[in-house]
Amino acid sequence: MELFCHTPAGGYGIAVERGAIGKAAQLADLDRKVLVVTDTGVPPAYSDAVLSQCPDGHRFVMAEGEKHKSVTTWEAILKEMLQLGLTRKDAVVAVGGGVVGDIAGFAAATYMRGIDFINIPTTLLSQVDSSVGGKTGINCGGVKNSVGAFHYPVRVIIDPDCLSTLDGRLVSEGLAEAIKMAATSDAALFEKIEKSRNLAEDLEDIIASALRIKINVVEHDPGEKGLRKVLNFGHTIGHAIEAAALDEYFHGECVAMGMPCMASPEAAGRIIGVLEKYNLPTRIPFAPETLMPYILHDKKMASGKVTVVYVDKIGSFEFRQAGPEELKCYMDNNLEK
């Protein structure tokens, strides 16, 4: 199926189709110099499939992991682009998960003040979340995504078949982001995930439905000034858990632990139930005092308070302002016993 995301600069198409990576050249303009950025954790067959369709394609393989979404790796990609002689008419193609998409997109945003970026996400997390919205960036000074830019892709290609090689734990962490969007914005999607008897068969529809939610949000708030904050449901505490855990948990797992804190008892019960169904953690393993320093340094914190997303009823949400004491109270409701 074909989706479209409107942006202030025009917009871009999003293809969601099984086998799409095998016909990337039909779906995007690869008839130019192309740098395909991937990492060591992505099956080489995926970048091979794209490069086989590029008359002038080149590959950059970065080390796997969030810690490598760094200034050093970003600079290495830029130097490779310079050495290859990429011009403003050429393109960067990301083939991989969110780390690859973030840094490849940032390289495209900053090289010669911006060249085309094509995103081919290969993990469920990146397909339902970071593939849309134009956020690119790197980590700096130990702070996640502290350096970045909005740089919209010219094309997004999502192939659910790429998920067949994904570890089950990674499928679950990606599903956490779909659950997040459904909990705030689509009760029917939440129920679909909640009652699914064959996730593999349902994934294409789940991906498309989650993307429709995100597209609607980013179209109404492209610069993250208001409504787009709804996408942070579970993230304020989730990001703190991620920082404190030092790679013990995946991003989606941390978001999963953060969601029940910000929900009414009724909604939290359903959220915990669906998270447990897909083997996701639901209880915070750290004391509030451990997490608070990370939250206070969150880039979204302003005047001692942060805007949090609260779900009272599945499929709806409200924004609340919370300072340190309120955040501790939210966390106290979901601590690991």
N, C-alpha and C positions, 0 to 999 in steps of 0.2 A: 504494500500500500504506500501511497505517497502523502506525506504531510507537508505543511509549509509554515514557516515561522516568519512573520513580518518584523522588520526592524526599521529604525529611523533611516537607514541607508538603503532600504529596499526589502531584502529578505533572502531566505535560502530554503531549498527543498530538503526534505528528510525522507529517504527511502527506507522502508522497513520491509524486508523481503528475504525469505530463505534463499540462499545461494547468491545473494547480491554481490558478495565480494568477488565472485568469479566473473562478474560483468561490470566491474567498477568503471571501465573505460566508456561503457554505454551510459553510465549514470553521472559521470563527472568528466571534466576536461583534463585528460592526462597527456594530451598531445603537445607537450612542452617539457622543459626541464623540470624534473620532479625530485624532491628529496623525501624519501619515505623514512619516517622516524618510528622506530619500534624499540622494544627492550628485550633483554635476555629471557624474560619469563613468558614471552608471547611465542607460540609455535611459529617457527620460520615459514611454514607453509602459507600463513596469512600474508606476510609481506611479499613472499615469492609470488603469490597469486596477483597481487597488485603490480609488482615490478614487471611481471610477464606481459602486462598490458601497457607498459610505458615505453615509448620509443627511446626516451632519454631519461631513464630512471636510475636513482642512486639510493643507497640504503645507509642509514646511520643507526647503529645499535647501541643504546645506552644500557647501563646496568639497571637491573630491576630494583624497585623499592622507592618509597617516598623520600628517603634521605638523599636520593640521587636527583630529585627535582630541585636542583641547586643552581647557584650562579655559575659554578664550574661547568656543569653539564650544558647549561644554556649557552655559555660562551663557546664550548666545543662545537655545538650545533651551528652557531653563527659562523665560526671559522670554517666549518665544512661547507657551508653555503657560499662563503666568499671564495674558497678554493675551487669549488665547482663552477663558479661564475653565474650563480643564479641572479636573475634580474627581476624587476617588478612585474614582469609578465609571467614569471614562473610560479611554482607552488610548493608548499610543504604539505605532506600527507601523513597524518598520524594513524598508525595501525597498532592498537593496543588499548590498555585501560586508561583510567583517569589521569594517572601520572604522565603517561605519554601524551595524551591529548592536551593537558595543561601546558607542558613545557614546549611541545611542538607548536601549539597555538601561540604561545608567547614569543617564540623565535620568529614565527611568521609575522606577528604584530610589530616586532621591533626591527626586523631586517629591512633596511632601506625604507624605513617609516611605514612598512606594512605591505606584505604580499599575500596572495591567496592562500587560504588554509582549507584543506579538505579533511574531515574527521571520519575515520572508520573505527569506531569503538568496538572492542572485541570482548569486553566483560559486561555482565548484566548491570553492574553499578554504573559504568560509564555510558551504557546505552540508554538507561532511563534517567540519568541525572546530568552528568557533565557534557553530554553530547549537544545539548541545547542551551542557549543563553549567552554564549560569547565570552564567558569568563575564562581567561588564561592567566597563567602565573607560575611563580616559583617560590620556594621557601628561602628565607634569608634571616640570618641571625637567630636561628632556632625557632622562628615564628612561621607557621604554615601559611602559605599564600600571601605573604606580606608584601611581595612585589608582583605586580601584574597589570593587565590591561583588558578592557573589553575589546575583543577582536572577533567578529562573527565569522564562522566558516562560510565558504561559498557553497558547500555541499556536505551533507552528512549521509553516510551509508551504513545502515544497520542490518547486519546479517545474523538472525537468531541461531543459525547453524553453527556459528563460531562458539556458542555456549556449550556445544557438545564436548569440547575438550577442557572445559572449565571444572575445576575442583568443586565438589558439592558445597563446601564451606563458602567459596566465593560466589556461587549462585545465591546462597542464602543471604550473604551480605548485600548483594545487589538488590535482592527482593526487599530488603529493609527500606530502601529508598522509595520503592514503589508503594510499600505499606505506608510510609510517611506521607506521601502525596495523597493516597486514598483516604487516610484518616482525617486529613484536613479538608479535602475537597471533593471526594467522590465515594459516597457510601456504597454504591453499586459495585465499584471496583474493589473496595475493601471486602465486601461480601464474596466476590468472585475468588479473591485470593484466599479468604478465610475458608471457603468451602471447596476449593479446587481438589479434584481427585487425581488429576494427572497434570502436574505443573509443566512438564515438558511440552505437552500439547497446548496448554493455555498461555505459554510465555509470549508468543507473538502478539496476542490480543492484550496481554498485560502490559507489555512494552509500549504498544501504540496508545493505550489508554493513559498510561502514566505520562507519556510524551505530550498528549493533548492537554493534560493539566498544566505541565510545565510551560508549554507554548503559550497557553492562555495567560499565565502569570507573567512571563517575560515580555509578552507583547504589550501588556498593560503597564509594565514597570521595567523598561529595559535597563535603567541605571541603578536599580535596587534602592529606590527612594521610599517605597511604601509597601505595596502588595507583595513584592518579591520576597519580602522577609518571611512570608509563610513557608517558604522552602527551607527555612531554618528550624522547623519543628524537630525537636530532639537534638539539635546541633550545639546549642550553647553548652549544655552539660556534656554532650557527646564529644565535642572537640577537646574539652578538658580531660575527659577519660582517656582519649587517644594520646594526648600529650603526656599524661602521667603514666600510662601503661607501657610506654617505650616499645611499641610494636608488638605487644602481646595480643592485641585485638586489631581486627580490620576496621576500617572507617565505618562501614555499615553496621558492624556489631556494636560500635560505640554509640552510633545514632539510635540503635535499638534500645540500648540501656537508658538513653536520655529521654525517650518518648513517654514512657509511663509516668515519669515525674510530672509532666506537663499536661496531664489529662485528669478528668473527673474520675471518681472511682468506677463508674459504669464504663466509660470509654477505656480507661486503663485496663480493666478486666478483659475486654475484647482484644485490645492491643497486645497484652501479654499472652493471651491465648493463641493468637495468630503467629506471634514471634516464636513461641515455644513449638508450634507445629512445624516450623522450618528451622528448628535447632539454633535459634538465635538467643543470645544472652539477654536477660531482662532485668537483672539487679545490679546496682552500682557496687563495684568491689572496693571503692575507696571512701574514706571519710570525707565529708564536705570540706573540712579544713585542708585536706590534701589538694582538692580540686580548685578551691577558691582562687589561689594565686594565678592559675591559668585562665580562669574566667575573667579576672580583673584586667588581664593583659589582652583580652580578646579585642580585635580591632572594631567590633561592633559596640563596645562599651562606651557610653558617653555620659558625662556628668554623674558618674558613680552608679549608673543604671544601664540595664540592657533590655531591649525589647525581646520578649519571649513569646512564643506561639503556644496558645493553650487550647486544647480540644475538650469541649464539654460534651459534645455529642458527635459520634462518628460522621464524617462528611462535612463538618463545619468547624470553625475556629474563631478565636479572638486574639488580639494582641494585648499583652500586658507589660507594664514596666516593672522591672524587678531589680532591687538592690541586693547586696550581699546577704542580708538577713532573710529576705524572701526566697532567694535562691537556695539557701540552706534548708529552709522549710520544705521546698519542693523536693530537694534531694533526700531529706529525711524520710519521705514517704516511699522511697524506692531503694533503700540501702540493702545490701546483701546481708541476710540474717544468718 
